[in-house]
């Protein structure tokens, strides 16, 4: 069965750490990883959103 894991962080290093933690699990076959960055401005502050969608299958 195909599954989806979405990870969303405010800092790219946090996203990197969480993706690596997810990939350490050997019970998955990774199909694809898609990365997105979004930026918005609130008042005078820029707000970043770093996200990844991982498509995977459980190993049988």
C-alpha positions, 0 to 999 in steps of 0.5 A, a space after each residue: 500500500 502506498 503511503 504519504 508522510 508530510 513533514 513541515 518545519 520553520 527551519 531547513 535544518 529541522 526538516 533535514 533532521 526529521 527526514 533523516 530520522 524517518 529514513 532511518 526506519 528500514 521498514 519502508 521502501 521510499 518511492 519519492 521525496 518532494 520538497 517545498 519552500 514557502 515564504 510569507 511576510 507578517 508585519 516586518 518579519 519574513 516567515 519561512 516554511 520548509 516541507 517535504 512529502 515522502 511517498 513510501 511503501 511498507 516493506 512486505 
